[in-house]
Structure formats: structure tokens, C-alpha cells
């Protein structure tokens, strides 16, 4: 041991600082980083279920909530 400190006995006993745990983010930084809403799910036609990479939520606001399904095909 160097300078009277026993490094081996304290190895593996480190704990995260409580202040750091309180400051760490638990939510994503930006909502834009989340997966997009599945347009097939909104129409009730998604067949991928849990394997679908998109969110299965009904949009409350935004372009999909106001969009007519026919507009997707006919402009």
C-alpha cells in the first residue's frame, strides 16, 4: 500500500454519489428523438405488434391527428 492507503480493500465498494443520482436525467432530452407514431396503428391496420419499431399511441396533437386518411394517398 502506498502512503498508508489500502486500495485493494476499497476496490468495488464505490457507490454513486446521491447528488449525481438526483441530477441524472430519467427522460429523453428531446421528444424528437423518440420513435414516430405508427401510421398503420392509427388506422387500426398495424400487423407487427410488439415488433413494430414505431410507437403505438393515438396522436392527440400534431399532423397525424388532424390528417384525413385519404389525404395520405391523394395529396
PDB file as gemmi writes it, atoms N, CA and C in Angstrom:
CRYST1    1.000    1.000    1.000  90.00  90.00  90.00 P 1                      
ATOM      1  N   UNK A   1       0.851  -1.181   0.000  1.00  0.00           N  
ATOM      2  CA  UNK A   1       0.000   0.000   0.000  1.00  0.00           C  
ATOM      3  C   UNK A   1       0.887   1.230   0.000  1.00  0.00           C  
ATOM      4  N   UNK A   2       0.494   2.167  -0.808  1.00  0.00           N  
ATOM      5  CA  UNK A   2       1.276   3.384  -0.934  1.00  0.00           C  
ATOM      6  C   UNK A   2       0.673   4.469  -0.059  1.00  0.00           C  
ATOM      7  N   UNK A   3       1.484   5.184   0.644  1.00  0.00           N  
ATOM      8  CA  UNK A   3       1.080   6.308   1.502  1.00  0.00           C  
ATOM      9  C   UNK A   3       0.034   5.901   2.537  1.00  0.00           C  
ATOM     10  N   UNK A   4       0.049   4.646   2.956  1.00  0.00           N  
ATOM     11  CA  UNK A   4      -0.836   4.214   4.024  1.00  0.00           C  
ATOM     12  C   UNK A   4      -2.277   3.976   3.605  1.00  0.00           C  
ATOM     13  N   UNK A   5      -2.567   3.929   2.289  1.00  0.00           N  
ATOM     14  CA  UNK A   5      -3.935   3.702   1.816  1.00  0.00           C  
ATOM     15  C   UNK A   5      -4.024   2.284   1.270  1.00  0.00           C  
ATOM     16  N   UNK A   6      -4.982   1.542   1.742  1.00  0.00           N  
ATOM     17  CA  UNK A   6      -5.173   0.173   1.274  1.00  0.00           C  
ATOM     18  C   UNK A   6      -6.189   0.188   0.128  1.00  0.00           C  
ATOM     19  N   UNK A   7      -5.672   0.253  -1.107  1.00  0.00           N  
ATOM     20  CA  UNK A   7      -6.541   0.365  -2.278  1.00  0.00           C  
ATOM     21  C   UNK A   7      -7.352  -0.906  -2.520  1.00  0.00           C  
ATOM     22  N   UNK A   8      -6.770  -2.057  -2.255  1.00  0.00           N  
ATOM     23  CA  UNK A   8      -7.446  -3.317  -2.547  1.00  0.00           C  
ATOM     24  C   UNK A   8      -8.674  -3.531  -1.683  1.00  0.00           C  
ATOM     25  N   UNK A   9      -8.667  -3.066  -0.461  1.00  0.00           N  
ATOM     26  CA  UNK A   9      -9.818  -3.290   0.408  1.00  0.00           C  
ATOM     27  C   UNK A   9     -10.999  -2.390   0.036  1.00  0.00           C  
ATOM     28  N   UNK A  10     -10.735  -1.264  -0.636  1.00  0.00           N  
ATOM     29  CA  UNK A  10     -11.838  -0.377  -1.019  1.00  0.00           C  
ATOM     30  C   UNK A  10     -12.297  -0.607  -2.457  1.00  0.00           C  
ATOM     31  N   UNK A  11     -11.601  -1.479  -3.181  1.00  0.00           N  
ATOM     32  CA  UNK A  11     -11.958  -1.744  -4.574  1.00  0.00           C  
ATOM     33  C   UNK A  11     -13.330  -2.414  -4.650  1.00  0.00           C  
ATOM     34  N   UNK A  12     -14.191  -1.911  -5.500  1.00  0.00           N  
ATOM     35  CA  UNK A  12     -15.519  -2.485  -5.682  1.00  0.00           C  
ATOM     36  C   UNK A  12     -16.545  -1.992  -4.692  1.00  0.00           C  
ATOM     37  N   UNK A  13     -16.163  -1.130  -3.782  1.00  0.00           N  
ATOM     38  CA  UNK A  13     -17.102  -0.634  -2.782  1.00  0.00           C  
ATOM     39  C   UNK A  13     -17.601   0.773  -3.099  1.00  0.00           C  
ATOM     40  N   UNK A  14     -17.203   1.294  -4.248  1.00  0.00           N  
ATOM     41  CA  UNK A  14     -17.622   2.649  -4.608  1.00  0.00           C  
ATOM     42  C   UNK A  14     -19.120   2.670  -4.883  1.00  0.00           C  
ATOM     43  N   UNK A  15     -19.764   3.708  -4.412  1.00  0.00           N  
ATOM     44  CA  UNK A  15     -21.197   3.886  -4.641  1.00  0.00           C  
ATOM     45  C   UNK A  15     -21.404   5.199  -5.373  1.00  0.00           C  
ATOM     46  N   UNK A  16     -22.454   5.294  -6.187  1.00  0.00           N  
ATOM     47  CA  UNK A  16     -22.721   6.564  -6.861  1.00  0.00           C  
ATOM     48  C   UNK A  16     -23.081   7.644  -5.847  1.00  0.00           C  
ATOM     49  N   UNK A  17     -22.652   8.834  -6.127  1.00  0.00           N  
ATOM     50  CA  UNK A  17     -22.946   9.968  -5.268  1.00  0.00           C  
ATOM     51  C   UNK A  17     -24.443  10.264  -5.325  1.00  0.00           C  
ATOM     52  N   UNK A  18     -25.080  10.488  -4.173  1.00  0.00           N  
ATOM     53  CA  UNK A  18     -26.518  10.768  -4.125  1.00  0.00           C  
ATOM     54  C   UNK A  18     -26.886  12.008  -4.926  1.00  0.00           C  
ATOM     55  N   UNK A  19     -26.028  13.019  -4.918  1.00  0.00           N  
ATOM     56  CA  UNK A  19     -26.299  14.247  -5.667  1.00  0.00           C  
ATOM     57  C   UNK A  19     -26.338  13.958  -7.158  1.00  0.00           C  
ATOM     58  N   UNK A  20     -25.422  13.145  -7.631  1.00  0.00           N  
ATOM     59  CA  UNK A  20     -25.397  12.801  -9.054  1.00  0.00           C  
ATOM     60  C   UNK A  20     -26.641  12.002  -9.423  1.00  0.00           C  
ATOM     61  N   UNK A  21     -27.072  11.110  -8.563  1.00  0.00           N  
ATOM     62  CA  UNK A  21     -28.278  10.336  -8.844  1.00  0.00           C  
ATOM     63  C   UNK A  21     -29.505  11.236  -8.953  1.00  0.00           C  
ATOM     64  N   UNK A  22     -29.557  12.292  -8.148  1.00  0.00           N  
ATOM     65  CA  UNK A  22     -30.691  13.221  -8.204  1.00  0.00           C  
ATOM     66  C   UNK A  22     -30.662  14.065  -9.472  1.00  0.00           C  
ATOM     67  N   UNK A  23     -29.468  14.342  -9.994  1.00  0.00           N  
ATOM     68  CA  UNK A  23     -29.331  15.209 -11.158  1.00  0.00           C  
ATOM     69  C   UNK A  23     -29.457  14.474 -12.489  1.00  0.00           C  
ATOM     70  N   UNK A  24     -29.274  13.167 -12.484  1.00  0.00           N  
ATOM     71  CA  UNK A  24     -29.283  12.460 -13.760  1.00  0.00           C  
ATOM     72  C   UNK A  24     -30.667  12.496 -14.394  1.00  0.00           C  
ATOM     73  N   UNK A  25     -30.687  12.539 -15.716  1.00  0.00           N  
ATOM     74  CA  UNK A  25     -31.938  12.605 -16.461  1.00  0.00           C  
ATOM     75  C   UNK A  25     -32.602  11.243 -16.484  1.00  0.00           C  
ATOM     76  N   UNK A  26     -33.904  11.237 -16.297  1.00  0.00           N  
ATOM     77  CA  UNK A  26     -34.659   9.995 -16.410  1.00  0.00           C  
ATOM     78  C   UNK A  26     -35.542  10.014 -17.650  1.00  0.00           C  
ATOM     79  N   UNK A  27     -35.645  11.171 -18.303  1.00  0.00           N  
ATOM     80  CA  UNK A  27     -36.442  11.296 -19.520  1.00  0.00           C  
ATOM     81  C   UNK A  27     -35.524  11.661 -20.671  1.00  0.00           C  
ATOM     82  N   UNK A  28     -35.935  11.372 -21.903  1.00  0.00           N  
ATOM     83  CA  UNK A  28     -35.077  11.735 -23.036  1.00  0.00           C  
ATOM     84  C   UNK A  28     -34.923  13.245 -23.156  1.00  0.00           C  
ATOM     85  N   UNK A  29     -33.804  13.680 -23.724  1.00  0.00           N  
ATOM     86  CA  UNK A  29     -33.560  15.101 -23.886  1.00  0.00           C  
ATOM     87  C   UNK A  29     -34.582  15.752 -24.806  1.00  0.00           C  
ATOM     88  N   UNK A  30     -34.898  15.089 -25.898  1.00  0.00           N  
ATOM     89  CA  UNK A  30     -35.792  15.685 -26.879  1.00  0.00           C  
ATOM     90  C   UNK A  30     -36.872  14.694 -27.264  1.00  0.00           C  
ATOM     91  N   UNK A  31     -38.087  15.182 -27.378  1.00  0.00           N  
ATOM     92  CA  UNK A  31     -39.162  14.315 -27.840  1.00  0.00           C  
ATOM     93  C   UNK A  31     -38.933  13.910 -29.285  1.00  0.00           C  
ATOM     94  N   UNK A  32     -38.204  14.734 -30.036  1.00  0.00           N  
ATOM     95  CA  UNK A  32     -37.980  14.402 -31.442  1.00  0.00           C  
ATOM     96  C   UNK A  32     -37.100  13.166 -31.600  1.00  0.00           C  
ATOM     97  N   UNK A  33     -36.409  12.760 -30.552  1.00  0.00           N  
ATOM     98  CA  UNK A  33     -35.580  11.560 -30.617  1.00  0.00           C  
ATOM     99  C   UNK A  33     -36.386  10.283 -30.408  1.00  0.00           C  
ATOM    100  N   UNK A  34     -37.645  10.434 -30.013  1.00  0.00           N  
ATOM    101  CA  UNK A  34     -38.493   9.265 -29.817  1.00  0.00           C  
ATOM    102  C   UNK A  34     -38.926   8.719 -31.174  1.00  0.00           C  
ATOM    103  N   UNK A  35     -39.314   7.472 -31.202  1.00  0.00           N  
ATOM    104  CA  UNK A  35     -39.814   6.878 -32.443  1.00  0.00           C  
ATOM    105  C   UNK A  35     -41.093   7.592 -32.863  1.00  0.00           C  
ATOM    106  N   UNK A  36     -41.344   7.625 -34.160  1.00  0.00           N  
ATOM    107  CA  UNK A  36     -42.564   8.248 -34.672  1.00  0.00           C  
ATOM    108  C   UNK A  36     -43.764   7.367 -34.357  1.00  0.00           C  
ATOM    109  N   UNK A  37     -44.948   7.972 -34.389  1.00  0.00           N  
ATOM    110  CA  UNK A  37     -46.181   7.223 -34.187  1.00  0.00           C  
ATOM    111  C   UNK A  37     -46.424   6.368 -35.430  1.00  0.00           C  
ATOM    112  N   UNK A  38     -46.823   5.142 -35.227  1.00  0.00           N  
ATOM    113  CA  UNK A  38     -47.090   4.214 -36.325  1.00  0.00           C  
ATOM    114  C   UNK A  38     -48.377   4.633 -37.034  1.00  0.00           C  
ATOM    115  N   UNK A  39     -48.257   5.027 -38.302  1.00  0.00           N  
ATOM    116  CA  UNK A  39     -49.437   5.479 -39.044  1.00  0.00           C  
ATOM    117  C   UNK A  39     -50.396   4.319 -39.308  1.00  0.00           C  
ATOM    118  N   UNK A  40     -49.878   3.100 -39.381  1.00  0.00           N  
ATOM    119  CA  UNK A  40     -50.753   1.945 -39.564  1.00  0.00           C  
ATOM    120  C   UNK A  40     -51.552   1.675 -38.292  1.00  0.00           C  
ATOM    121  N   UNK A  41     -50.924   1.877 -37.125  1.00  0.00           N  
ATOM    122  CA  UNK A  41     -51.622   1.695 -35.854  1.00  0.00           C  
ATOM    123  C   UNK A  41     -52.756   2.704 -35.722  1.00  0.00           C  
ATOM    124  N   UNK A  42     -52.502   3.944 -36.136  1.00  0.00           N  
ATOM    125  CA  UNK A  42     -53.522   4.996 -36.060  1.00  0.00           C  
ATOM    126  C   UNK A  42     -54.746   4.588 -36.881  1.00  0.00           C  
ATOM    127  N   UNK A  43     -54.521   3.922 -38.008  1.00  0.00           N  
ATOM    128  CA  UNK A  43     -55.621   3.472 -38.868  1.00  0.00           C  
ATOM    129  C   UNK A  43     -56.179   2.121 -38.432  1.00  0.00           C  
ATOM    130  N   UNK A  44     -55.552   1.508 -37.416  1.00  0.00           N  
ATOM    131  CA  UNK A  44     -56.001   0.201 -36.945  1.00  0.00           C  
ATOM    132  C   UNK A  44     -55.545  -0.937 -37.832  1.00  0.00           C  
ATOM    133  N   UNK A  45     -54.441  -0.744 -38.582  1.00  0.00           N  
ATOM    134  CA  UNK A  45     -54.001  -1.739 -39.547  1.00  0.00           C  
ATOM    135  C   UNK A  45     -52.586  -2.266 -39.302  1.00  0.00           C  
ATOM    136  N   UNK A  46     -51.971  -1.973 -38.177  1.00  0.00           N  
ATOM    137  CA  UNK A  46     -50.609  -2.450 -37.933  1.00  0.00           C  
ATOM    138  C   UNK A  46     -50.658  -3.929 -37.558  1.00  0.00           C  
ATOM    139  N   UNK A  47     -49.888  -4.727 -38.284  1.00  0.00           N  
ATOM    140  CA  UNK A  47     -49.860  -6.171 -38.037  1.00  0.00           C  
ATOM    141  C   UNK A  47     -48.569  -6.608 -37.351  1.00  0.00           C  
ATOM    142  N   UNK A  48     -47.692  -5.663 -37.021  1.00  0.00           N  
ATOM    143  CA  UNK A  48     -46.379  -6.015 -36.464  1.00  0.00           C  
ATOM    144  C   UNK A  48     -46.386  -6.157 -34.946  1.00  0.00           C  
ATOM    145  N   UNK A  49     -47.373  -5.606 -34.280  1.00  0.00           N  
ATOM    146  CA  UNK A  49     -47.487  -5.746 -32.829  1.00  0.00           C  
ATOM    147  C   UNK A  49     -46.266  -5.241 -32.090  1.00  0.00           C  
ATOM    148  N   UNK A  50     -45.735  -6.052 -31.170  1.00  0.00           N  
ATOM    149  CA  UNK A  50     -44.591  -5.658 -30.346  1.00  0.00           C  
ATOM    150  C   UNK A  50     -43.311  -5.516 -31.160  1.00  0.00           C  
ATOM    151  N   UNK A  51     -43.268  -6.098 -32.361  1.00  0.00           N  
ATOM    152  CA  UNK A  51     -42.075  -5.996 -33.202  1.00  0.00           C  
ATOM    153  C   UNK A  51     -42.030  -4.697 -33.997  1.00  0.00           C  
ATOM    154  N   UNK A  52     -43.093  -3.919 -33.958  1.00  0.00           N  
ATOM    155  CA  UNK A  52     -43.148  -2.659 -34.702  1.00  0.00           C  
ATOM    156  C   UNK A  52     -42.178  -1.659 -34.082  1.00  0.00           C  
ATOM    157  N   UNK A  53     -41.312  -1.032 -34.889  1.00  0.00           N  
ATOM    158  CA  UNK A  53     -40.340  -0.078 -34.345  1.00  0.00           C  
ATOM    159  C   UNK A  53     -40.940   1.292 -34.032  1.00  0.00           C  
ATOM    160  N   UNK A  54     -42.209   1.488 -34.353  1.00  0.00           N  
ATOM    161  CA  UNK A  54     -42.848   2.783 -34.133  1.00  0.00           C  
ATOM    162  C   UNK A  54     -43.734   2.726 -32.897  1.00  0.00           C  
ATOM    163  N   UNK A  55     -44.081   3.910 -32.380  1.00  0.00           N  
ATOM    164  CA  UNK A  55     -44.911   3.988 -31.170  1.00  0.00           C  
ATOM    165  C   UNK A  55     -46.357   3.655 -31.505  1.00  0.00           C  
ATOM    166  N   UNK A  56     -46.983   2.896 -30.639  1.00  0.00           N  
ATOM    167  CA  UNK A  56     -48.400   2.582 -30.792  1.00  0.00           C  
ATOM    168  C   UNK A  56     -49.191   3.435 -29.817  1.00  0.00           C  
ATOM    169  N   UNK A  57     -49.383   4.691 -30.191  1.00  0.00           N  
ATOM    170  CA  UNK A  57     -50.162   5.666 -29.418  1.00  0.00           C  
ATOM    171  C   UNK A  57     -51.049   6.411 -30.389  1.00  0.00           C  
ATOM    172  N   UNK A  58     -52.204   6.819 -29.918  1.00  0.00           N  
ATOM    173  CA  UNK A  58     -53.057   7.662 -30.748  1.00  0.00           C  
ATOM    174  C   UNK A  58     -52.585   9.097 -30.566  1.00  0.00           C  
ATOM    175  N   UNK A  59     -52.280   9.793 -31.655  1.00  0.00           N  
ATOM    176  CA  UNK A  59     -51.802  11.175 -31.528  1.00  0.00           C  
ATOM    177  C   UNK A  59     -52.918  12.092 -31.043  1.00  0.00           C  
ATOM    178  N   UNK A  60     -52.569  12.971 -30.110  1.00  0.00           N  
ATOM    179  CA  UNK A  60     -53.525  13.940 -29.578  1.00  0.00           C  
ATOM    180  C   UNK A  60     -53.396  15.241 -30.352  1.00  0.00           C  
ATOM    181  N   UNK A  61     -52.167  15.625 -30.617  1.00  0.00           N  
ATOM    182  CA  UNK A  61     -51.903  16.832 -31.395  1.00  0.00           C  
ATOM    183  C   UNK A  61     -50.919  16.483 -32.489  1.00  0.00           C  
ATOM    184  N   UNK A  62     -50.751  17.380 -33.412  1.00  0.00           N  
ATOM    185  CA  UNK A  62     -49.785  17.154 -34.476  1.00  0.00           C  
ATOM    186  C   UNK A  62     -50.467  16.815 -35.779  1.00  0.00           C  
ATOM    187  N   UNK A  63     -49.645  16.601 -36.782  1.00  0.00           N  
ATOM    188  CA  UNK A  63     -50.184  16.441 -38.125  1.00  0.00           C  
ATOM    189  C   UNK A  63     -50.994  15.160 -38.309  1.00  0.00           C  
ATOM    190  N   UNK A  64     -50.639  14.059 -37.654  1.00  0.00           N  
ATOM    191  CA  UNK A  64     -51.403  12.827 -37.839  1.00  0.00           C  
ATOM    192  C   UNK A  64     -52.790  12.897 -37.214  1.00  0.00           C  
ATOM    193  N   UNK A  65     -52.953  13.658 -36.145  1.00  0.00           N  
ATOM    194  CA  UNK A  65     -54.256  13.723 -35.503  1.00  0.00           C  
ATOM    195  C   UNK A  65     -55.260  14.485 -36.347  1.00  0.00           C  
ATOM    196  N   UNK A  66     -54.803  15.413 -37.164  1.00  0.00           N  
ATOM    197  CA  UNK A  66     -55.686  16.225 -37.989  1.00  0.00           C  
ATOM    198  C   UNK A  66     -55.790  15.700 -39.419  1.00  0.00           C  
ATOM    199  N   UNK A  67     -55.080  14.647 -39.734  1.00  0.00           N  
ATOM    200  CA  UNK A  67     -54.951  14.208 -41.114  1.00  0.00           C  
ATOM    201  C   UNK A  67     -56.069  13.248 -41.510  1.00  0.00           C  
ATOM    202  N   UNK A  68     -56.644  13.519 -42.664  1.00  0.00           N  
ATOM    203  CA  UNK A  68     -57.615  12.618 -43.246  1.00  0.00           C  
ATOM    204  C   UNK A  68     -56.834  11.500 -43.935  1.00  0.00           C  
ATOM    205  N   UNK A  69     -57.257  10.263 -43.774  1.00  0.00           N  
ATOM    206  CA  UNK A  69     -56.518   9.140 -44.358  1.00  0.00           C  
ATOM    207  C   UNK A  69     -56.421   9.278 -45.873  1.00  0.00           C  
ATOM    208  N   UNK A  70     -57.463   9.762 -46.510  1.00  0.00           N  
ATOM    209  CA  UNK A  70     -57.440   9.919 -47.969  1.00  0.00           C  
ATOM    210  C   UNK A  70     -56.366  10.910 -48.402  1.00  0.00           C  
ATOM    211  N   UNK A  71     -56.067  11.896 -47.557  1.00  0.00           N  
ATOM    212  CA  UNK A  71     -55.039  12.885 -47.892  1.00  0.00           C  
ATOM    213  C   UNK A  71     -53.664  12.243 -48.043  1.00  0.00           C  
ATOM    214  N   UNK A  72     -53.441  11.129 -47.385  1.00  0.00           N  
ATOM    215  CA  UNK A  72     -52.143  10.461 -47.492  1.00  0.00           C  
ATOM    216  C   UNK A  72     -51.918   9.906 -48.893  1.00  0.00           C  
ATOM    217  N   UNK A  73     -53.003   9.585 -49.576  1.00  0.00           N  
ATOM    218  CA  UNK A  73     -52.883   8.964 -50.893  1.00  0.00           C  
ATOM    219  C   UNK A  73     -53.174   9.915 -52.041  1.00  0.00           C  
ATOM    220  N   UNK A  74     -54.034  10.888 -51.804  1.00  0.00           N  
ATOM    221  CA  UNK A  74     -54.459  11.764 -52.894  1.00  0.00           C  
ATOM    222  C   UNK A  74     -53.928  13.175 -52.767  1.00  0.00           C  
ATOM    223  N   UNK A  75     -53.078  13.422 -51.791  1.00  0.00           N  
ATOM    224  CA  UNK A  75     -52.434  14.715 -51.642  1.00  0.00           C  
ATOM    225  C   UNK A  75     -53.300  15.703 -50.994  1.00  0.00           C  
TER     226      UNK A  75                                                      
END                                                                             
